[in-house]
Amino acid sequence: MADSSSTSAFISTLIIYGLTAVVFVWLFLLLRPKNRRVYEPRSLKDIQTIPEEERTEPVPEGYFGWVEYLLSKPHSFLIQHTSVDGYFLLRYIGIVGSLSFVGCLLLLPILLPVNATNGNNLQGFELLSFSNVTNKNRFYAHVFLSWIFFGLFTYVIYKELYYYVVFRHAMQTTPLYDGLLSSRTVIVTELHKSIAQEGEMQMRFPKASNVAFAYDLSDLQELCKERAKNAAKYEAALNKVLNKCVKMTRNKTQKQLDKLYNNGTKPKDDLETYVPHKKRPKHRLGKLPLCLGGKKVNTLSYSSKRIGELNEEIHEKQADWASNDRQPACFIQFETQLEAQRCYQSVEAILGKKNFGKRLIGYSPEDVNWGSMRLSSKERHSRRAVANTIMVLLIIFWAFPVAVVGIISNVNFLTDKVPFLRFINNMPTFLMGVITGLLPTIALVVLMSLVPPFIVMLGKLSGCVTRQETDLYSQAWYYAFAVIQIFLVVTATSSASSTVDSIIDRPRSAMTLLANNLPKASNFYIMYFILKGLTGPTWTILQAVNLLLSKVLGRVLDSTPRQKWNRYNTLATPRMGIVYPGIEILVCIYICYSIIAPILLFFSTVMLTLLYVAYLYNLNYVFGFSFDLKGRNYPRALFQIFVGIYLSEVCLLGLFIMAKTWGPLVLEVFWIVVTALAHIYMKRKFIPLFDAVPLSAIRHARGEPGYSYPTSDLGLQEIKDIADEMKGKYEQDNTHGILTPVTKDDLKKANLIPDNDGSSENGTPSNPFESGSERASLSGSNAESDSIKKLNDTVIKKSSTLSSSTKDNNESTFVPEGEKFRKFHYSDVEALRNKRPYDEDDHSKHGPEGAVPVNADAGVIYSDPAAVMKEPQAFPPDVLETNTWTRRILQFFNPRRSYPFDSVRMRFPLVFNTSIEYDEEYLSSAYTDPCVREKDPIVWCCKDPLGVSKQQIQEARSNGLDVRDDFTRYDEKGKVIFTYNPPDYEPEAKK
């Protein structure tokens, strides 16, 4: 048999990857100060898409001053500046990295001597692995240490799931999340035809303030897509010809200009002077590419007229959208989160399992995949089955190239039986190390990087209701894909290739040989961890792709004000459903080999430490916030750790069987049963609590006397009781319904009043839902009574305020009495105050005293000035000063004392004090397809000194197209410059 190449591969890999990492770090330190937009965009004041409270301070001076600066910050700082999802990603890396370090301290001092002494005298890293052991009694050390290590993992999973549930419940009771529209809206899909009516849903949930159904708006959607496509083409073409006009006159002599203007006979501000009609940009109609398309048309003239026509068609359909076919999905809105949670927790009991598909809460209108709303249960299940089948086939076919990678990692063992590979034996040791260590790890990384976009696409096609569900679908399948390919396939092929010679000679002992050589596959993962640990984090902070896009491709590709604005103001956002599995598979590997080849734990500890530092920097300084998953990837990642534990236990079981050590075998079987029972218990205890918030927790957070957080079971029994209680009330209700004032829209549907034109003067559709002040009584009276007005007041009443209490004595546990909103006392906050989004004398909109108001797309955002100014009190500490180390260690084994509800809530950053006052117009049609509210496009072109842009604006206006050149100009080099936001830009309010 060939000798092991693990030592040479390790040295070669370490040298090459180490030098690569040094180069990446050197480039990062060299480029960072001069390229702040690439390396610390979150600290720049002129990036408009970052809310002030989410903006970070500039990177501290010194090459690595930021490391100490960020590591010293409390969790509240990370929650505010990396988002809840970013915080839990960092927490996950920190937890599994800490467990890897504990594994080093626990396992290495015992297992390394047990494996290395008086064994098979193997070479390289194999000497330190399970396969070197010959004394069967030594396997008891492996089995009992596996109990301790896997038991510690299981307990930490339980503890972290407990923390996540308490964190979620506490977060949902903060002023920010308690007042969100998504927290007050329950989504129910795949409704049975018998109950898919507003009246039926109102009858079952009488406290609902609004029940809205999804509608088939495919025609309107297609028109909006066509309009957006034409607007993009028109904007690109218009800016292209304007750039050409400026270029034709820049740095020209007077003689050349006279020739251009034909001695003054051609107008200076006429596009025809510079770009004749026949030479203007053109495109083909139809969906077929290039010459296969339809008629070739002038982009400027055609798109301008077509957009005007589309505007009229869209306005008509927007005004009459409710006449389309209704889809089996509804959105039940409530005035408070308390009532929404009551509904969410009782939907299954009241409607019955067979009468609906899914129930969701906490998802904004932007989160909804509107194309999936039309699906019935059968259609959704069919789509999911097709998507899953495609994923299974992809896993099967992808196994072939991955298997080649595994074989290459131990190719030196094949040279005796594969003659054409014998030249490998004559290679220098260093080159052999490159082939068996460097080449397969890089190939595996490349193969795995091609998969995520395809999985995300399948998630969208599988019928996922929200983009969060799509993300979780991607996380589940990408992790399954990684486990099968990176662990199972590579391990099997690597160990098989190292024993092929012996298997051919002794085929009956194939299983024993494979089991004994299974630990040799760990050599590949040592190299893989070096790659991930050295080049992975350093490549991440280098931001080479963003640097290339910003400095090279951006300057070449971006020629319009909007393109340049987007390039500068749009930050990269990590997709958590893809980021998590990339780290989870590393955890799975080190768990699987922790007992078999414990030396791997040293490399996993270093790797995860460096990954933590890299993500800590990027999440604070580089990445923007993605859509809000509320940390849902974290518990899924915790549960998926069990995959690694099961695989490790099964591998040990197989090794014990092949070694015929029956004592350790029985003990390992027992522990597998214990692990499975713990897994089942945690799923039943925690999963029902991820989205459901105990009503007592909400009441307790409001300071209502007599209520406290249900610490014993986190509210699991209370949630079950609420469902039974609401079902009983519904069954005992003799009227089975409620009386509500009819709206004008209802009267129009009943043909009791004429259906007037619903479009306003500016071309935007009127509200499809009438607000409370526009309700008409059934008696036909034009004036409403005061009681009806009071009943139908749609102004949002804040259920959680800054002074809301969470204790029976009305003392707030969220915002200390001395830390309420204060008067402004900083110059930049004064500037914000002077830009109040409402009239000082108009009290129709009013936020907490001293709050910083900001106009947004759906209403007004009121922020805590302490959070905006990053004052020290905005970031409460993690641990009370009275907590000693001894007490903290003891509390580690008691999650109830480690994470009491009130303490977790008090540790939140003051950014959770933010409140949002939604516009009534937005609330009335929030949960409708975005195409219903879509506004007419605004084309943004660059203002040229010749006046051509003004001429084109007037020409487009005659066709009903809005073109503007605000906040733009050309610099002295003739390059486009923007000086402010696009005219159609609005800050986004959290929904």
Buried (B, 14 or more C-beta within 10 A) or exposed (E): EBEBBBBBBBBBBBBBBEEBBEEBBEBBEEBBEEBBBBBBBBBBEEBBBBBBBBBBEEBEEEEEEBBEBBEEBBBBBBBBBBBBBBBBBBBBBBBBBBBBBBBBEBBBEBBBEBBBEEBEEBEBBBBBBBBBBEEBEBBBBBBBBBBEBBBBBBBBBBBBBBBBBBBBBBBBBBBBBBBBBBBBBBBBBBBBEEBBBBEBBBBBBBBBBBBBBBBBBBEBBEBBEBBBEBBBBBBBBBBBBBBBBBEBBEEEEEEEEEEBBEEEEEBBBBBEBBBEEEEBBEBBEEEEEEEEEEEEBBBBBBBBBBBBBBBEBBBBBBBBBBEBEBBBBBBBBBBBBBBBBBBBBBBBBBBEEEBBBBBBBBBBBBBBBBEBBBBBBEEBBBBBEBBBEBBBEBBEEBBEBBBBBBBBBBBBBBBBEEEEEEEBEEEEEEBBBBBBBBBBBBBBBEBBEEBBEBBBEBBBBBBBBBBBBBBBBBBBBBBBBBBBBBBBBBBBBBBBBBBBBBBEEEEEBBEBBBBBBBBBBBBBBBBBBBBBBBBBBBBBBBBBEBBEBBEEEBEEEBBBBBBBBBBBBEBBEBBBBBBBBBBBBBBBBBBBBBBBBBBBBBBBBBBBBBBBBBBBBBBBBBBBBBBBBBBBBBBBBBBBBBBBBBBBBEBBBBBBBBBEBEEBBEBBEEBBEBBBEBBEEBEEBBBBBBBBBBBBBBBBBBBBEEBBBBBEEBBBEBBBEBBEBBBEEBEEEEEEEEEBBBBBBBBBBEEEBEBEEBBEEEBBBBBBBBBBEBBBEEEEEEEBEEEBBEEBBBEBEBBBBBBBBBBEEEEBBBBEEEBBBEEBEEEEBEEBBEEBBBEEEEEEBEBBEBBBBBBBEBBBBBBBBBBBBBBEEBBBEEBEEEEEEEEEEEBEEEBEBBBBBBBBBBBBBBBBBBBBBBBBBBBBBBBBBEBBBBEBBBBBBBBBBBBBBBBBBEBBEEBBBBBBBBBBBBEEEBBBBBEEBBBBBEBBBBB
